Amino acid sequence: MSEEILSLKPAGVWKFFHEITQVPRPSKKEAKIREYLLATGKKMGLETLQDAAGNVLIRKPATKGKENVTPVIFQAHMDMVCEKNADTKFDFENDAIQTYIDGEWLRAKGTTLGADDGIGVAIGLALLESKDIEHGPIECLFTVDEETGLTGASALGTDFLQGKMLLNLDNEDEGQFCIGCAGGKNTEISIDFDEEDCPKDSQAFVVRVKGLQGGHSGEDINKNRGNANKIINRILHEATFAYDARIAYINGGNLHNAIAREAEALVVVANTKAEDFKNYVAKFEGIVRNELKTSDPGVCIEIEAAALPKKVIDNYTQCDLVEALYVCPHGVLAMDQDIANFVETSTNLASVKTIGKQIKIVTSQRSSIESKKEDAANMVAAAFDLMNADVTFTDGYPGWMPNAKSQVTQLLKTAYNNLYHKDPTILVIHAGLECGLIGEKYPGMDMISYGPTMRGVHSPDEKLLIETVAQTWDLTVEFLRILK
């Protein structure tokens, strides 16, 4: 069914997007997609470069008579978030994404679609291949590892780009132009524990939290969706202090920039309390369903019998862990004081993993105010400092300060008006974009971000609104037409 998209228009964009879906491209493992991009650029006969970080740059000369037009850069990232449903068998390092058309949307079977930002890459390649568009000098920059730290943009050399305007193709709402974004960083925790023998006269249960929507930890953080890590820890906290339960492991969430959709734990309860514990979990499912009846109605909690483990986490660490996870913040911390309904600061309890004799926890913080980003990270750290955990911070990335009067903003707005006879929405977003880092490397670079409409990004529910791809393409062509 994947080849259905080859019948869609504009043909060039969909041809390249289909090809991109056939090439594995997890973050930090972009070798295959990089080779595809290098081969494609060279096949077109265009100057094709690769820097030390693995970013790819393809240059296309101006068409006749447009040599003196302002040179522009179209930028997209080549990696994708690799998320799948628990019951989907899929190898992101080797398998092709299986796309299908679902009414007006394009989706993937049980996995992320990779339209974030594969569709941006496809638009760039279609521009490079086009023979019927008049334009000035064009560069297409395809960066690596955007999703797990923006390291491609961070490592970009200061002499790699020649263009003066940069159009980032990584926005997810047609008709919305982004001119600024939040900065971000990760706070990561490592907790060592001792193993103790599993208590005798006990029963073991696997408890699972499933059915949540998850989503992007920036753009979806204000939608009151459930976090599987927070939900399962409420169960484990009650199990620890009300049922004297022991925990063998806890695993939930995967990526730092995705809200945890699923989590599970292996819990050991004395025979005398096992039935009461099962009843508690069943009752708690009703509580959570009520809490999330509007924002995340698909939530469910499962409990099933399991074989007794040989070992469990030592009781001292277990008690500290469930307390720390309980107080660890998740969600919106502050709304912007100047922009209505805009998140200023947030934090995401992204993943909790039992690996050997350690608990590894990853959280991510975002804010449009640098000091508030640091404060949010310190808040998370404090929750785990109390149990003497090992807490580290990533370097993070800067925000992108908006300039509503920039030339590229005015030109893209004019192009939108020419096509649709209405104004686009100009906004700042809470998600992170590479523009902030690129702007640091190239002071004065005039930047904007736009793109077709997507929903459910960073989750297997990711979908791309088909008609908006053509709208984004037409807007790009019109922008190049009016650019002087």
C-alpha positions in Angstrom: 0.0 0.0 0.0 3.0 2.3 0.5 3.1 3.1 -3.3 -0.4 4.6 -3.1 1.2 8.0 -2.4 2.9 8.0 -5.8 -0.5 9.0 -7.3 -0.7 12.1 -5.2 0.2 15.7 -6.3 2.6 17.4 -6.5 4.2 14.3 -8.0 7.8 15.3 -7.3 7.3 15.8 -3.6 5.5 12.6 -3.1 8.0 10.6 -5.2 10.8 11.8 -2.9 8.8 11.2 0.3 8.0 7.7 -0.8 11.7 7.1 -1.4 12.6 8.6 1.9 10.2 6.2 3.8 12.0 3.3 2.3 15.3 4.4 3.8 15.9 3.7 7.6 16.9 6.9 9.4 16.9 6.7 13.2 18.5 9.6 15.0 22.3 9.1 15.3 22.1 6.3 12.7 21.6 8.4 9.5 24.2 6.7 7.3 21.7 5.2 4.9 19.6 8.4 4.4 22.8 10.4 4.1 24.1 8.2 1.4 20.7 8.5 -0.4 20.9 12.3 -0.2 24.5 12.4 -1.4 23.7 10.1 -4.3 20.5 12.0 -5.2 22.3 15.4 -5.3 25.1 14.0 -7.4 22.6 12.3 -9.8 21.1 15.7 -10.3 24.5 17.1 -11.3 24.4 19.6 -8.4 27.2 20.6 -6.0 26.8 18.2 -3.1 28.7 18.5 0.2 28.9 16.7 3.5 30.4 18.2 6.7 32.2 16.5 9.5 28.9 16.1 11.5 27.2 14.3 8.6 25.0 17.3 7.5 24.4 17.3 3.7 24.2 20.5 1.6 23.1 20.6 -2.0 23.4 23.8 -4.0 21.4 24.6 -7.1 22.4 27.7 -9.3 19.9 30.4 -10.1 17.9 30.1 -13.3 18.7 32.5 -16.1 18.0 36.1 -15.2 17.8 35.3 -11.4 21.5 35.3 -10.6 21.3 38.4 -8.5 18.3 37.3 -6.4 18.9 36.9 -2.7 20.3 33.4 -2.1 18.0 31.3 0.1 18.4 28.1 2.2 15.7 25.5 2.6 16.5 23.4 5.7 15.1 20.1 7.1 16.4 17.3 9.3 17.0 13.9 7.9 16.4 11.8 11.0 13.1 10.7 12.5 11.6 9.7 15.8 11.3 5.9 16.0 8.2 4.9 18.0 6.0 1.9 17.5 3.1 0.3 19.2 4.0 -2.5 21.6 2.4 -5.1 19.4 4.0 -4.0 16.2 7.1 -5.9 15.0 9.3 -3.4 13.3 13.1 -2.8 13.0 13.7 0.9 12.4 17.3 0.3 11.4 16.4 -2.0 8.5 12.7 -1.9 7.7 10.8 0.5 5.4 8.0 2.5 6.8 4.6 1.1 5.6 2.5 4.1 4.6 -1.2 4.1 3.8 -3.9 6.7 2.9 -6.6 7.1 5.5 -9.1 9.5 4.0 -7.5 12.9 3.9 -4.5 11.8 5.9 -1.4 9.8 5.3 -0.4 7.4 8.1 2.0 4.5 8.9 1.1 1.0 10.1 1.9 0.8 13.8 4.9 3.2 13.7 5.8 6.8 13.4 5.3 8.1 9.8 8.5 10.1 9.7 6.8 13.1 8.0 8.6 14.9 10.7 10.7 15.9 8.9 10.8 13.6 5.9 8.2 15.7 4.1 10.5 18.8 4.5 13.4 16.8 3.0 11.1 15.7 0.1 10.1 19.3 -0.6 13.7 20.4 -0.7 14.7 17.6 -3.1 11.7 18.4 -5.3 12.9 22.0 -5.6 16.4 20.8 -6.5 15.1 18.5 -9.2 12.5 21.0 -10.7 13.0 22.3 -14.2 10.0 24.6 -14.5 10.5 27.0 -11.5 12.3 30.3 -11.8 14.5 31.0 -8.8 17.6 32.6 -7.4 20.5 30.6 -5.9 19.2 27.8 -3.7 20.8 25.7 -1.0 19.2 22.8 0.7 20.6 21.9 4.1 19.7 18.4 5.5 20.8 18.1 9.1 21.4 15.0 11.2 20.2 14.1 14.7 17.7 16.9 15.2 15.4 14.7 17.3 17.8 13.7 20.0 19.7 16.9 20.7 19.9 19.0 17.5 23.6 18.0 17.3 23.8 18.4 13.5 22.8 22.1 13.7 25.0 22.5 16.8 28.1 21.2 14.9 27.4 23.2 11.7 30.4 25.1 10.6 30.3 28.9 10.2 31.5 28.7 6.6 29.2 26.0 5.3 26.3 28.1 4.1 26.2 30.9 1.6 22.5 31.9 1.7 21.1 35.0 3.5 17.6 33.7 4.2 16.7 30.3 5.8 13.3 28.7 5.5 13.0 25.8 7.9 10.6 23.1 6.7 9.8 21.7 10.1 6.6 23.3 11.2 3.5 21.3 11.6 0.5 23.5 10.8 -0.2 24.8 7.3 -1.0 28.5 7.4 1.1 29.1 10.5 4.6 30.6 10.3 6.9 30.2 13.2 9.3 33.1 13.9 10.7 31.9 17.3 10.9 28.9 19.6 11.8 27.7 23.0 15.2 26.6 24.2 15.6 23.2 25.8 17.8 20.8 27.7 17.7 17.4 29.3 18.1 16.4 33.0 19.2 12.7 33.3 19.2 10.6 36.4 21.0 7.4 37.2 20.1 5.5 40.4 22.1 2.5 41.6 20.3 -0.2 43.6 21.1 -3.4 45.4 19.2 -6.6 44.7 17.4 -8.5 47.4 15.9 -11.9 47.3 12.3 -12.0 46.3 10.0 -12.4 49.3 8.6 -15.8 50.0 4.8 -16.6 50.0 4.2 -13.9 47.4 2.7 -13.5 44.0 4.0 -11.5 41.1 2.0 -9.3 38.7 2.9 -7.3 35.6 1.1 -4.0 35.7 0.8 -2.1 32.4 -0.4 1.3 31.5 -1.4 1.5 27.8 -3.6 3.3 25.3 -2.3 6.9 25.9 -1.8 9.2 23.0 1.6 10.4 24.0 2.8 13.0 21.5 5.4 15.8 21.2 6.7 17.0 24.5 6.7 20.6 23.3 3.7 21.0 21.1 1.4 18.6 23.0 2.5 19.3 26.6 -0.4 21.7 27.2 -3.1 19.2 26.1 -3.4 17.4 29.5 -2.6 14.0 28.1 -1.6 11.3 30.5 2.0 10.4 31.1 2.4 6.6 31.5 5.4 7.1 33.9 3.5 9.3 36.2 0.4 7.0 36.2 2.3 3.8 36.8 4.3 5.4 39.6 1.0 6.3 41.4 0.3 2.6 41.4 3.8 1.7 42.6 3.7 4.4 45.3 0.4 2.9 46.7 1.7 -0.6 46.3 4.9 0.2 48.2 3.3 2.0 51.2 -0.2 0.4 51.4 0.5 -3.2 50.3 4.2 -3.6 51.3 4.8 -4.6 47.7 8.3 -5.0 46.1 9.3 -3.9 42.6 11.5 -6.0 40.4 11.6 -3.5 37.5 9.9 -0.5 36.0 10.1 0.5 32.3 8.2 3.3 30.7 8.6 5.8 27.8 11.4 5.9 25.3 12.4 9.3 23.9 13.2 12.6 25.6 11.0 14.6 23.3 7.9 12.3 23.5 5.3 12.1 26.2 5.4 8.5 27.6 2.5 6.4 26.1 3.2 3.1 27.8 4.8 1.8 30.9 5.0 -1.5 32.9 6.3 -2.8 36.2 6.8 -6.2 37.8 5.3 -6.1 41.3 5.6 -8.7 44.0 2.9 -8.8 46.7 2.4 -11.1 49.7 -0.2 -13.8 49.1 -2.4 -12.3 51.9 -2.6 -9.0 50.1 -2.6 -10.1 46.5 -6.3 -10.0 45.9 -6.7 -6.6 47.6 -3.9 -5.2 45.4 -5.6 -6.5 42.2 -8.8 -4.9 43.3 -7.0 -1.6 43.9 -5.5 -1.6 40.4 -8.9 -2.3 38.9 -10.4 0.6 40.9 -7.5 2.9 40.1 -8.1 2.3 36.4 -11.5 3.8 36.8 -10.0 6.8 38.6 -7.5 7.5 35.8 -10.1 7.0 33.1 -12.3 9.6 34.8 -9.3 12.0 35.1 -8.5 11.6 31.4 -11.9 11.1 30.0 -11.6 14.1 27.7 -7.9 14.5 27.0 -6.8 10.8 26.8 -9.9 8.6 26.7 -8.1 5.5 25.5 -6.1 4.9 28.6 -6.2 1.4 30.1 -4.4 -0.4 32.9 -3.8 -4.1 32.8 -2.7 -6.5 35.6 -1.8 -10.1 35.0 -0.1 -12.8 37.0 3.6 -13.4 36.3 6.4 -15.7 37.4 8.1 -14.7 40.6 11.4 -13.0 39.9 14.5 -14.2 41.8 15.5 -10.7 42.8 13.8 -7.3 43.6 15.0 -3.7 44.0 16.3 -3.1 47.6 13.5 -1.7 49.7 15.4 1.5 50.7 16.0 2.5 47.0 12.4 1.5 46.1 10.9 3.8 48.7 13.1 6.7 47.6 12.4 6.0 43.9 8.6 6.1 44.1 8.7 9.2 46.3 11.1 11.0 43.9 9.1 10.1 40.8 5.9 11.2 42.6 7.3 14.7 43.2 9.2 15.0 39.9 7.2 17.6 37.9 5.7 16.9 34.5 3.7 19.2 32.3 3.3 22.9 32.0 5.1 24.9 34.6 4.3 28.4 33.4 2.3 30.2 30.7 3.7 33.1 28.8 2.8 36.5 30.4 2.6 38.3 27.0 1.4 35.8 24.5 -2.1 34.4 25.1 -2.4 30.6 25.5 1.3 30.1 24.9 3.4 27.8 27.1 6.5 29.5 28.5 8.0 26.7 30.5 7.5 22.9 30.7 9.1 19.7 31.7 8.6 16.1 30.5 9.2 12.9 32.5 10.2 11.1 29.3 11.5 7.7 30.3 12.2 5.4 33.3 14.2 2.3 32.5 15.6 -0.6 34.7 19.0 -1.5 33.2 21.0 -4.1 35.1 21.2 -2.8 38.6 20.4 0.8 37.7 17.3 2.9 37.1 17.9 5.4 34.3 15.5 8.4 34.0 15.4 11.0 31.3 13.5 14.2 31.5 13.4 17.3 29.2 12.8 20.9 30.0 11.8 23.7 27.6 11.3 27.5 28.0 11.4 30.6 26.0 13.2 32.2 29.0 16.7 30.9 29.6 16.6 31.4 33.3 13.3 29.6 33.6 14.7 26.6 31.6 17.5 26.3 34.1 15.1 26.6 37.0 12.9 23.8 35.7 16.0 21.6 35.3 17.1 22.3 38.8 13.6 21.6 40.1 13.7 18.1 38.5 17.3 17.6 39.8 16.2 18.5 43.4 13.7 15.7 43.4 16.4 13.1 42.9 19.2 14.9 44.7 17.2 14.1 47.9 17.9 10.4 47.3 21.6 11.0 46.4 21.0 10.0 42.8 23.6 10.9 40.1 22.1 13.8 38.1 23.6 15.3 35.0 22.5 18.0 32.5 22.9 18.1 28.8 24.3 21.3 27.2 20.9 22.0 25.7 20.1 24.4 22.9 19.1 28.1 22.7 15.8 29.6 22.0 15.2 31.6 18.8 14.2 35.2 19.4 11.4 36.4 17.1 11.6 39.2 14.6 8.2 39.9 13.2 9.5 42.6 10.9 12.0 40.4 9.1 12.2 40.4 5.3 11.6 36.7 4.9 8.5 36.9 7.1 7.1 39.7 5.1 7.8 37.9 1.8 6.3 34.6 2.8 3.3 36.4 4.2 2.9 38.2 0.9 3.2 34.9 -1.0 0.5 33.4 1.2 -1.8 36.4 0.6 -1.3 36.1 -3.1 -2.4 32.5 -3.1 -5.1 32.3 -0.5 -6.2 36.0 0.0 -5.9 35.9 3.7 -3.2 36.3 6.3 -1.2 33.4 7.8 -0.8 33.1 11.6 2.5 34.3 12.8 3.6 32.7 16.1 6.3 31.5 18.4 6.2 27.8 19.4 7.1 25.9 22.5 8.9 23.1 20.6 12.6 23.3 19.8 13.8 24.2 16.3 17.3 24.2 14.7 16.9 27.9 13.8 18.2 29.0 17.2 21.5 27.1 16.8 21.9 28.1 13.1 21.2 31.7 14.1 24.1 31.5 16.6 26.5 30.3 13.8 25.2 32.8 11.2 24.3 36.1 13.0 21.9 38.1 10.9 20.5 35.0 9.1 16.8 35.9 8.3 14.8 32.8 9.3 11.3 31.4 9.3 9.7 28.0 9.8 6.6 26.6 8.0 5.3 23.3 6.6 2.2 21.1 6.0 -0.2 20.0 8.8 0.7 17.0 10.9 -0.8 15.5 14.0 0.4 12.9 16.5 4.1 13.5 15.8 6.6 11.5 17.8 4.0 8.7 18.2 2.6 5.9 16.1 -0.5 8.1 15.6 1.5 10.5 13.5 -0.4 11.6 10.4 0.1 14.1 7.5 -2.8 16.0 6.0 -2.4 15.3 2.3 -3.9 18.5 0.8 -1.5 20.7 2.9 1.5 19.2 1.2 0.4 20.8 -2.1 -0.4 24.0 -0.4 3.1 24.2 1.2 4.6 23.4 -2.2 2.6 26.1 -4.0 3.6 28.6 -1.2 7.3 27.7 -1.7 7.1 28.2 -5.4 5.3 31.6 -5.0 7.8 32.7 -2.5 10.7 32.0 -5.0 8.7 33.8 -7.7 8.4 37.1 -5.8 11.8 37.0 -4.1 14.1 39.8 -5.4 
